[in-house]
Amino acid sequence: MARVMCVLAVAALVVTSDVWAADHEVRLHRPSKVGDAYRIEAEARVTAKTTMKSKLLGDTTSEQDSTVELQATVKVLETDADGSPTKLSLNVVKCFQTRKQRAQLIPAGAVVTVRRVGVAGFACDIGGQPAPKKVTDALDNLFLLDAGPDEREFGTKGRKRVGQSWPANGTAIAADLREGGVAVRPGDIKGSATLHGVVSESGIPCLDIRATLAVRCVPAPATGMRTKSTYTWLCPLDPSLPVVRERREIVGTLTMSLPSAPGEPPSTVKTDSTHIVKCRYTHLK
């Protein structure tokens, strides 16, 4: 028995080393189809600290910390021409929000519809009626309509081995930010993606792809903005299968200068924020 186990262990190592040594097609975009269904387990935490320094009003500091948890069965209702979802139906299993206390945000069994509005807008209905703003804002923090990586921003045409990296497409990222109302030049953007490894997630062999992105700009009326983002995506080796897990962390600082009384220095406002999103997807046949 020990000899058999040893042979099996060596065979497993050989298979693993072959997978790691191989080069892989890195296809990030996995188009959705109307009718696709999956279970989602998601959590988003947003923290922010805002400091205002003002000779006229005095110095103040405020903080916020909000976490939303969601478990639901999701069905794709509409997509755009590229196969990215623009409208989803969610049958909620549980949905809670934690600020100072944890409380139910949406009751179990509720049917929620989320949809894209314009370029980057987000709308939400519950049972066919517009959802309260706090519900819409909380679900928007989960990036439900932006699951998975963007091929235009982080894609690569060449095959990659584990450990190899490639640059992000600053031009495409700048264009997307401009559509969202943030003026930024490609030179203000630095980023890259790496094939970190090959892993098994729920029995599905996946590429472990990790990316970083740094942006510095001065969007009006702010006097400065910088963000640093890190991403992890588990993309099945089979390119016909959708992403099964992802994590995003966006750390940013925004500064503004506000007019003050004549002869007085302007007031300054600085906001430091962190936005972390973790999602696991179980796709249903």
N, C-alpha and C positions, 0 to 999 in steps of 0.2 A: 504493500500500500504506500509506504513512504517513497519507494522508487517511482511509483505512478504519479504521486503528487509532485515529486521533483520534476518529472518530465513535463507535467501540465504547467508548472510554474515557469519553466524555461520557455515553453511554447508561448505562454502568455506574454513573457518579456519580449520574445522575438516579434510577435504580432504588434505589441505596443511600440517597439523601436522602429518597426517598418512604418507605422502610421506617422510617428514623429519625424522620421527621415524623409518621408514622401513630400512632394510639393502638392499644394491644394489649390483648387479654384476657390477664390474668395468672392462669393456672390452675396452681397449684403441685402439687397432688396428682394423681399419675398412677396410677390403680388398676392393680394387677397381677392376673393371672388364673392359676389353676392351669395349669401346662404352659408358661407363658412361659419363655423361655430367653435368656441373654445371656452374653457374655464380660466378665470383670471384670479390670482391672489396678488394684491398690490398694496403697497404702503408708500406714502409720501410724507416727508417731514420738511416743513419750512420754518426756519428761524431767521429773525432779523433784529438788528440793534441799530437804532437811529439816534444820532447825537447832533443837537443843534447848539451852536455857540453864537450868542448874540449879546452885544453890549446893551442893547435896548431892552430885550426881553429876558435876558439871563440865559444861563446854560441849562439845557434839559436833555434827558435821555429816556427813551422808551424802548421796550423789548416786546417781541411776540414770538410765540412758539406754538405751532399747530401741526398735528399729525392726523392724517386720514387713512383708514384701513378699509379695503374693499375686497369682498369675495363675491363673484357673480358668474353666471353663464352668459356669454356674449355671442350675439349673432350679427354678422355683417349685413347691413341693409343697403348701403350704397358705397360705391368706390369712384375714384376719379379715373382718368384714362390710363394712368400708370398702375392702377391696382392698389392705391393707397386708400384705406377706409375714410369715408367722409360722413358716414352715419352708422351708428351702432345701436343695437337694442341690448339692454342689460337686465337679466332677471336676477335681482339681488338676493344673495344668501345672507350676507351681513355687511353693514357699512357703519363705521363709527368714526367720530372725530374727537380728538383729545386736545383741549387747550389747557385750562386749569384742571378740568375733570374730563373723564372719558364718557361720552354720551352717544346714543344712537343718532346717526345722521339721516339714514334712510331705512325704513322698516324692511325686514325680511319679506320676500315675496313681491315687493314692489317692482314694477316694470319701468325702467328708465331708458329714455332715448337721448343720446348725445349726438350732436351734429356739428360739422364745420360751418362757420359763417364767414364769408369773405375769405381773405388770405389766411388770417391767423385767429379769427374769432371763434368762440365756442359757446354753444347753447345747449340747454338741458331741459327736458320735460319729464315729469313723473305722472304716469297714468294719463298722458295726453294733455296735462296742464303745465304751464311754465314753472320750473322749479324755483324755490327761493334762491336769492343771490348767494347765500352762504353755501348752499349745496352745489350750485354751479361752479363757484370759485374753488371749492374743495375738490370736486372731480376734475376740474381743469388742471389742478396740480399733479394729477396722475398721468398726464400726457396720453390719455386713452386713444386719441386719434393720431398719435405720433409714435406708435410702438415700433421698436427696432431701429436699426441704423439707416442712415440716408446714403444711398449709393452715390448720389452726386457729390456729397460732401466728403465721404470717407472711402469710397470705392477704389478698386484697383483692377486693371485689366490683366496684369501678369499673375501667374501662379506663384504661391508663396510657401516657403518652408517655415516650420515653427521657429520663432525668434526673429523673423524678418519683419521690417517695418516699411511703411510708405507714407508720403506726405498727404495731409488733408488738402482739399481743393479750396484754397482761400477765396478764389473768385466766386465759386458757387455759394459758399457760406456767406460772403459779403452780400450777394444778390438776395439770398433768403432773408438776411437781417434787414436789408433795405425794404423788402416787401412788408416786413413786420414793423416798419417805422423807425428803424435804427440805422442812421447813416454811418457807414464804416467802409474803409478801403481795404482791399485784399492785403496790403502790406501791414495792416493793423492786426492781422490774424496769423497765428502760428499753431500748427497742430499736426498730429500724425496718428497712425493706427499701427498696431502690431498683432501678428498672429502669435498669441501668447502660448497656446498649447492646443491639444486635442483631448477632450474629456467626454465622459458619458453622463448624460442627464436623463434620468428615468429610462435608462436603457437605450437612449438615442445617442450615437456618436456625434459630437459637436465640435466645431471650431470655436475656441475661446479667443475672441477678438477684443482687444482693449485699445482705447483711444484717449488722447488728451487734446484739449483745445484751449488756447488763450486768446482773448480779445481785449484790445485797448482802444478806446475811442472817446469822442466828446460829443455825445448826442444832445442837441438842444432840448430843454434849457439847461441841462446839466453842464458842469465844468469838467467832468471827467467820469469815465466808467471803465472798469476792468473786470473781467470774469475769467475764471479758470475752471474748466470742466473736465471730468474724467468719466469714461464710459466703459462698461463691460457688456458684451453681447455673446450669448451662446447660440450659434447658428448651426443647425444640423449639416453634416457632410452632404446629405442629400439635398440639393438646392431646391427641390420641389416642396420641402417641408419648411414651415415658418419658424421664426425665432422662438426659442422655448424659455429663455430667461434673460433679463437685462437689469443693469443697475446704472443710474446716472447720479452724479454729484456735481452741482454747479455752485461755485463760491464766487460771490461778486461784491464789489464796492462801488457805490454811486455817490458822487459829491456834487453839491449845488451851492451856488452863491446867490443870496437873496438881497434885494435892496434894503437899506436901512434908512435911518433919519439923516437929513442933510448934515454933512460934516462928520458922520460916523462911519466906521468901517462896515462893509457888508456883513450880514449874518451868513454863517456857513452851516450846511446840513450834510451829514455823512451817514450813509446807510450801509452796513455790512450784513450780507445775507448768505444763507446756505440752503440749498434745495436738494434733497436726496430722495430718489425714487427707486423702489425695488419692485420688480414684477416677475411673476412666474406664470407661464401660459401652458395649459394642457389642451391640446387641439383635439377636437372631437370629430370622428369620421361619420 
